[in-house]
């Protein structure tokens, strides 16, 4: 096992944090992949199990069973998840919905979303074969854009592999075959028609979009080292070593793309980790960025291969947000923690908010933070409500899904689903 090197830095915020560490790539002895056990941080914080179960169930019901939710059944056996405020169905939400369904054993919901996604979003021929149009108009079932957002495919693949492990492949859908179809088609992409592998194979990092020049940079929130580990174990497509290398590359990437003091990361980044600005938005910590602490926490709990650095990251991130007021921190920042010059508008008013999506993912970082004081973020999430802001803005889709995901993570209900 490699030696572990730690560099501690007294930050401007006045506390010691882990700046960098290098570990071997064996999972920690108490990682879920080894023990099969998942922490229930809500229970550790003093909440009763029946109340925890009820909170998760209500969040699911609000999103998937309520008239004000994001899940819509159509035709005989199809359903889609909608970004209601933008009036479309996105591969992000469709695949998130499938992950929620397989984790919570909602097979009928899973199958309906998959059938809709396959019928209306997945390309069955041409250069994009196997990939999904990232945005569909559910009124016409036509793509708003035929291109892919690489994270959607990652969630589709992983959710399908979990479904195969959980329910088998003989109940109407061959989940493993469907997962392999996406992966096998991915490996055939060589630039023909300007379409590439979802993963930039030179840099071993997920691309922002597997098309054109967008293949040459990334989105930090798309990095899911835990998913690569699942693929290496269950895809069985001959690329196991590559997937494991990608997982380690993502762990190293997180070190480069997160700020050494605030731990904030940009929405978009170069493969080096440097911020990537676009013609529509200068680089900063914005909505996509919220998912990074959740993704790192998932990797920490499931595989625990970079725990020293991940703990330090969580300490830095939560310490920064606490310094901005745990009940008032904004949802967008420059990477140094200052107020952004450009505010990405959501809803009718261009303003910064104290958003439940970021409240949720900030709480997920408590799974990594060894400081017991970090339970204040857990209590904060427990008491949060998915409801409209004073200006009328309400996002059951993005805020809601991150809220539900993090309730699942913190209650130990978001797990690696192994083959029986």
C-alpha positions as CSV (number, residue, x, y, z in Angstrom):
1,X,0.0,0.0,0.0
2,X,1.3,3.4,-0.9
3,X,2.2,5.8,1.9
4,X,-0.2,8.5,2.6
5,X,1.1,12.1,2.4
6,X,-1.0,14.8,4.0
7,X,-0.4,18.5,3.8
8,X,-2.3,20.6,6.3
9,X,-3.0,24.2,5.7
10,X,-4.3,26.9,8.1
11,X,-6.7,28.6,5.9
12,X,-7.9,32.2,5.8
13,X,-11.1,30.9,7.4
14,X,-9.1,29.9,10.4
15,X,-9.2,26.2,10.6
16,X,-6.9,23.3,9.5
17,X,-8.0,21.5,6.4
18,X,-6.7,18.7,4.3
19,X,-5.2,20.1,1.1
20,X,-3.9,17.0,-0.6
21,X,-3.5,13.3,-0.1
22,X,-2.4,10.3,-2.1
23,X,-3.7,6.9,-1.1
24,X,-3.7,3.4,-2.5
25,X,-6.7,2.4,-4.5
26,X,-7.9,-0.3,-2.1
27,X,-11.3,0.4,-0.5
28,X,-11.4,1.4,3.1
29,X,-12.2,-1.5,5.5
30,X,-15.4,0.2,6.6
31,X,-16.5,1.1,3.1
32,X,-19.9,-0.2,2.1
33,X,-18.3,-2.4,-0.7
34,X,-16.6,-4.3,2.1
35,X,-19.1,-4.2,4.9
36,X,-22.4,-4.0,3.1
37,X,-23.5,-1.5,5.7
38,X,-24.5,2.2,5.1
39,X,-24.6,4.9,7.7
40,X,-27.9,6.3,8.7
41,X,-26.8,9.8,9.7
42,X,-30.3,10.9,10.5
43,X,-30.5,8.2,13.1
44,X,-27.1,9.2,14.4
45,X,-28.5,12.7,14.7
46,X,-31.3,11.5,17.0
47,X,-34.3,11.0,14.7
48,X,-36.5,7.9,15.0
49,X,-36.4,5.3,12.2
50,X,-40.1,5.5,11.5
51,X,-39.9,9.3,11.1
52,X,-36.9,8.9,8.8
53,X,-38.8,6.4,6.7
54,X,-41.8,8.7,6.6
55,X,-39.7,11.7,5.5
56,X,-38.2,9.8,2.6
57,X,-41.6,8.4,1.6
58,X,-43.2,11.8,1.7
59,X,-40.4,13.3,-0.5
60,X,-40.9,10.5,-3.0
61,X,-44.7,10.9,-2.9
62,X,-44.4,14.7,-3.4
63,X,-42.3,14.2,-6.6
64,X,-43.7,11.0,-8.1
65,X,-47.3,10.8,-6.8
66,X,-48.5,14.4,-6.4
67,X,-50.3,16.5,-9.0
68,X,-47.6,19.1,-8.4
69,X,-44.8,16.5,-8.9
70,X,-42.5,15.8,-11.8
71,X,-43.6,12.2,-12.9
72,X,-46.3,11.8,-15.6
73,X,-47.7,8.5,-16.8
74,X,-48.7,8.4,-20.5
75,X,-50.1,5.9,-23.0
76,X,-50.4,2.3,-21.6
77,X,-47.1,1.6,-19.9
78,X,-44.9,4.7,-20.3
79,X,-44.0,7.6,-18.0
80,X,-41.5,10.5,-18.0
81,X,-39.9,12.9,-15.5
82,X,-40.3,16.5,-16.5
83,X,-38.3,19.6,-15.7
84,X,-41.7,21.2,-15.3
85,X,-40.6,24.9,-15.3
86,X,-38.8,24.3,-18.6
87,X,-41.6,22.1,-20.0
88,X,-39.3,19.3,-21.2
89,X,-38.1,15.9,-20.2
90,X,-34.4,15.6,-19.8
91,X,-32.1,12.6,-19.6
92,X,-30.8,14.0,-16.3
93,X,-34.3,13.7,-14.8
94,X,-35.3,10.5,-16.6
95,X,-32.2,8.7,-15.4
96,X,-32.4,10.2,-11.9
97,X,-36.0,9.0,-11.7
98,X,-34.9,5.5,-12.6
99,X,-32.1,5.6,-10.0
100,X,-34.7,6.6,-7.4
101,X,-37.0,3.9,-8.5
102,X,-34.5,1.1,-8.3
103,X,-33.1,2.2,-5.0
104,X,-36.6,2.4,-3.5
105,X,-37.9,-0.8,-5.2
106,X,-40.4,0.9,-7.4
107,X,-40.2,-1.5,-10.4
108,X,-43.3,-0.4,-12.2
109,X,-42.1,3.3,-12.1
110,X,-38.6,2.3,-13.3
111,X,-40.0,0.2,-16.2
112,X,-42.4,3.0,-17.3
113,X,-39.6,5.6,-17.4
114,X,-37.3,3.3,-19.2
115,X,-39.8,2.4,-21.9
116,X,-40.5,6.1,-22.5
117,X,-36.8,7.0,-22.6
118,X,-36.0,4.2,-25.0
119,X,-39.0,5.0,-27.3
120,X,-38.7,8.7,-27.5
121,X,-35.2,9.7,-26.4
122,X,-32.7,6.9,-27.4
123,X,-31.3,7.0,-30.9
124,X,-31.7,3.5,-32.5
125,X,-29.6,4.2,-35.6
126,X,-27.1,6.7,-37.1
127,X,-23.9,8.1,-35.5
128,X,-25.7,8.7,-32.2
129,X,-27.0,5.1,-31.9
130,X,-27.4,4.1,-28.3
131,X,-27.2,7.6,-27.0
132,X,-30.1,9.8,-25.9
133,X,-31.4,13.1,-27.0
134,X,-31.0,15.2,-23.8
135,X,-34.2,17.2,-24.1
136,X,-37.6,16.0,-25.4
137,X,-40.8,18.0,-25.8
138,X,-43.3,15.7,-24.0
139,X,-46.2,17.2,-25.8
140,X,-44.9,16.2,-29.2
141,X,-42.4,13.5,-28.1
142,X,-39.9,15.2,-30.4
143,X,-36.3,16.1,-29.4
144,X,-35.6,19.8,-28.6
145,X,-32.0,18.8,-29.2
146,X,-30.7,15.5,-30.6
147,X,-27.4,15.6,-28.8
148,X,-26.5,14.0,-25.5
149,X,-25.5,15.2,-22.0
150,X,-23.1,12.6,-20.9
151,X,-24.3,12.4,-17.3
152,X,-27.7,11.2,-18.4
153,X,-26.1,8.1,-20.1
154,X,-24.0,7.4,-17.0
155,X,-27.1,7.3,-14.8
156,X,-29.1,5.2,-17.3
157,X,-26.3,2.7,-17.5
158,X,-25.8,2.4,-13.7
159,X,-29.5,2.3,-13.0
160,X,-30.0,-0.5,-15.5
161,X,-27.2,-2.5,-14.1
162,X,-28.7,-2.1,-10.6
163,X,-32.1,-3.1,-12.0
164,X,-30.6,-6.2,-13.5
165,X,-29.0,-7.1,-10.1
166,X,-32.2,-6.4,-8.2
167,X,-35.0,-7.8,-10.4
168,X,-33.2,-10.0,-12.9
169,X,-33.7,-9.8,-16.6
170,X,-36.8,-12.0,-17.2
171,X,-39.6,-9.8,-16.1
172,X,-40.3,-8.0,-19.4
173,X,-37.1,-5.9,-19.7
174,X,-33.6,-7.3,-20.1
175,X,-32.0,-4.6,-18.1
176,X,-28.4,-5.9,-18.5
177,X,-28.9,-6.1,-22.3
178,X,-30.1,-2.5,-22.3
179,X,-27.1,-1.3,-20.2
180,X,-24.7,-3.2,-22.5
181,X,-26.3,-1.7,-25.6
182,X,-25.5,1.8,-24.4
183,X,-22.0,0.8,-23.4
184,X,-21.2,-1.2,-26.5
185,X,-22.4,1.5,-28.8
186,X,-20.4,4.0,-26.7
187,X,-17.2,2.1,-27.5
188,X,-18.0,2.2,-31.2
189,X,-17.9,6.0,-31.3
190,X,-14.8,7.1,-33.1
191,X,-15.6,10.6,-34.2
192,X,-17.8,9.5,-37.2
193,X,-20.5,12.1,-37.6
194,X,-18.6,14.2,-35.0
195,X,-19.8,11.8,-32.2
196,X,-17.4,10.4,-29.6
197,X,-17.2,8.1,-26.6
198,X,-19.0,9.5,-23.5
199,X,-15.6,9.4,-21.9
200,X,-12.7,11.3,-23.4
201,X,-10.5,8.2,-23.7
202,X,-7.2,10.2,-23.8
203,X,-7.9,12.0,-20.5
204,X,-10.1,9.2,-18.9
205,X,-12.7,11.8,-18.0
206,X,-16.4,12.1,-18.8
207,X,-17.0,14.7,-21.6
208,X,-19.5,17.5,-21.2
209,X,-21.1,16.4,-24.5
210,X,-19.7,13.5,-26.6
211,X,-19.9,15.6,-29.7
212,X,-17.6,18.1,-31.5
213,X,-15.4,20.3,-29.4
214,X,-17.6,19.7,-26.3
215,X,-15.8,16.3,-26.1
216,X,-12.7,18.2,-25.0
217,X,-13.8,19.6,-21.7
218,X,-15.9,18.4,-18.7
219,X,-18.4,19.2,-16.0
220,X,-17.1,18.4,-12.5
221,X,-20.6,17.3,-11.4
222,X,-20.6,14.7,-14.1
223,X,-17.7,12.9,-12.4
224,X,-19.0,9.8,-10.7
225,X,-16.1,7.6,-9.6
226,X,-18.5,5.3,-7.7
227,X,-20.4,4.5,-11.0
228,X,-17.2,3.5,-12.8
229,X,-16.5,1.1,-10.0
230,X,-20.0,-0.4,-10.5
231,X,-19.3,-0.8,-14.2
232,X,-16.0,-2.4,-13.5
233,X,-17.8,-5.0,-11.4
234,X,-21.0,-5.6,-13.3
235,X,-20.8,-4.4,-16.9
236,X,-18.5,-7.3,-17.9
237,X,-17.7,-5.6,-21.2
238,X,-13.9,-6.1,-21.2
239,X,-13.1,-2.5,-20.1
240,X,-12.8,-3.1,-16.4
241,X,-9.3,-1.8,-16.0
242,X,-10.2,1.3,-18.0
243,X,-13.2,2.1,-15.8
244,X,-11.1,1.7,-12.6
245,X,-8.5,4.0,-14.1
246,X,-11.3,6.5,-14.8
247,X,-12.5,6.3,-11.2
248,X,-9.1,7.1,-9.9
249,X,-8.7,9.9,-12.5
250,X,-12.0,11.5,-11.3
251,X,-10.7,11.3,-7.7
252,X,-7.6,13.1,-8.7
253,X,-9.6,15.6,-10.8
254,X,-11.6,16.6,-7.8
255,X,-8.4,17.7,-6.0
256,X,-7.5,19.9,-8.9
257,X,-10.9,21.5,-9.6
258,X,-11.9,22.4,-6.0
259,X,-10.6,25.6,-4.5
260,X,-8.0,25.0,-1.8
261,X,-9.8,27.2,0.7
262,X,-13.5,27.2,0.0
263,X,-13.6,23.8,-1.7
264,X,-15.9,25.3,-4.3
265,X,-15.7,24.0,-7.9
266,X,-16.8,25.5,-11.2
267,X,-19.8,24.4,-13.2
268,X,-17.6,23.6,-16.1
269,X,-13.9,22.7,-16.2
270,X,-11.0,21.8,-18.4
271,X,-9.6,18.3,-17.9
272,X,-6.9,20.0,-15.9
273,X,-9.5,21.1,-13.4
274,X,-9.2,24.7,-14.4
275,X,-12.5,26.6,-14.8
276,X,-14.0,26.6,-18.2
277,X,-16.1,29.6,-19.2
278,X,-18.6,29.4,-22.1
279,X,-20.2,31.9,-24.4
280,X,-23.3,31.8,-22.3
281,X,-21.8,31.9,-18.8
282,X,-18.5,32.7,-17.0
283,X,-17.1,30.0,-14.8
284,X,-18.3,30.0,-11.2
285,X,-19.9,27.8,-8.6
286,X,-23.6,27.5,-9.8
287,X,-26.3,24.9,-10.1
288,X,-24.4,22.0,-11.6
289,X,-21.7,22.5,-9.0
290,X,-24.1,21.6,-6.2
291,X,-23.9,17.9,-7.1
292,X,-20.2,17.6,-6.5
293,X,-20.3,17.1,-2.7
294,X,-23.0,14.6,-3.2
295,X,-21.0,12.7,-5.7
296,X,-17.9,12.7,-3.6
297,X,-19.9,11.6,-0.5
298,X,-21.3,8.7,-2.5
299,X,-17.8,7.6,-3.5
300,X,-16.7,8.0,0.1
301,X,-19.5,5.8,1.5
302,X,-19.5,3.2,-1.2
303,X,-15.8,2.6,-1.9
304,X,-13.7,4.8,0.5
305,X,-10.6,4.9,-1.7
306,X,-9.6,8.5,-1.0
307,X,-11.0,9.1,2.4
308,X,-8.3,11.3,3.9
309,X,-8.7,13.9,1.1
310,X,-12.5,13.5,1.1
311,X,-12.7,14.3,4.8
312,X,-10.7,17.4,4.4
313,X,-12.8,18.5,1.4
314,X,-16.0,18.1,3.4
315,X,-14.5,20.1,6.3
316,X,-13.5,22.9,4.0
317,X,-16.8,23.0,2.1
318,X,-19.0,23.0,5.1
319,X,-16.8,25.4,7.0
320,X,-17.0,27.9,4.1
321,X,-20.8,27.6,3.9
322,X,-21.1,28.0,7.7
323,X,-19.0,31.2,7.4
324,X,-21.7,32.5,5.1
325,X,-24.5,31.7,7.6
326,X,-25.9,28.1,7.7
327,X,-29.4,29.5,7.5
328,X,-28.7,32.0,4.7
329,X,-25.8,31.0,2.4
330,X,-26.3,31.8,-1.2
331,X,-26.5,29.3,-4.1
332,X,-23.9,30.8,-6.4
333,X,-20.3,32.0,-5.7
334,X,-17.1,32.9,-7.4
335,X,-14.7,30.1,-6.5
336,X,-12.9,32.2,-3.9
337,X,-16.3,32.6,-2.1
338,X,-17.1,36.1,-3.2
339,X,-20.4,37.2,-4.7
340,X,-20.6,36.3,-8.4
341,X,-20.5,39.2,-10.9
342,X,-22.8,37.2,-13.2
343,X,-25.9,35.6,-11.7
344,X,-27.5,32.7,-13.6
345,X,-31.2,33.3,-13.5
346,X,-33.7,30.7,-12.3
347,X,-37.3,31.7,-12.1
348,X,-38.9,35.0,-12.8
349,X,-36.3,37.1,-10.8
350,X,-32.5,37.2,-11.3
351,X,-31.3,36.8,-7.7
352,X,-29.3,34.6,-5.4
353,X,-31.3,32.2,-3.2
354,X,-30.9,29.9,-0.2
355,X,-31.8,26.9,-2.3
356,X,-32.8,23.5,-0.9
357,X,-30.8,21.7,-3.6
358,X,-27.6,23.1,-2.2
359,X,-28.8,22.7,1.4
360,X,-29.3,19.0,0.6
361,X,-25.9,18.3,-1.0
362,X,-24.2,20.4,1.7
363,X,-25.8,18.0,4.2
364,X,-24.5,15.0,2.3
365,X,-21.0,16.1,3.0
366,X,-21.6,15.3,6.6
367,X,-21.2,11.7,5.7
368,X,-17.5,12.5,5.2
369,X,-16.9,15.2,7.8
370,X,-15.6,13.6,11.1
371,X,-16.5,16.7,13.0
372,X,-19.7,16.0,15.0
373,X,-20.6,19.7,14.6
374,X,-21.3,18.9,11.0
375,X,-24.6,17.4,12.1
376,X,-26.0,20.9,12.1
377,X,-26.2,20.5,8.3
378,X,-28.1,17.3,8.7
379,X,-30.6,19.0,11.0
380,X,-30.8,21.8,8.5
381,X,-31.8,19.4,5.8
382,X,-34.3,17.6,8.1
383,X,-36.1,20.9,8.8
384,X,-36.0,22.1,5.2
385,X,-39.2,22.2,3.1
386,X,-39.6,21.8,-0.6
387,X,-41.9,24.7,-1.2
388,X,-42.1,28.0,-3.3
389,X,-39.9,30.9,-2.5
390,X,-41.4,34.3,-1.6
391,X,-41.1,35.4,-5.3
392,X,-43.1,32.3,-6.4
393,X,-40.1,30.4,-7.8
394,X,-40.5,26.6,-7.2
395,X,-38.3,23.9,-8.6
396,X,-39.7,20.4,-7.7
397,X,-37.5,19.0,-10.4
398,X,-33.8,19.9,-9.7
399,X,-34.2,21.1,-6.1
400,X,-36.6,18.2,-5.5
401,X,-34.5,15.4,-7.0
402,X,-31.4,16.6,-5.1
403,X,-33.4,16.8,-1.9
404,X,-34.7,13.3,-2.4
405,X,-31.3,11.9,-3.4
406,X,-29.7,13.4,-0.2
407,X,-32.4,12.2,2.1
408,X,-31.7,8.7,0.7
409,X,-27.9,9.1,1.1
410,X,-28.2,10.3,4.7
411,X,-30.7,7.6,5.7
412,X,-28.6,4.8,4.2
413,X,-31.1,4.1,1.5
414,X,-28.9,4.9,-1.5
415,X,-26.8,1.8,-2.0
416,X,-24.7,-0.3,-4.3
417,X,-27.2,-2.9,-5.5
418,X,-25.3,-6.2,-5.9
419,X,-26.3,-9.2,-7.9
420,X,-28.2,-11.9,-5.9
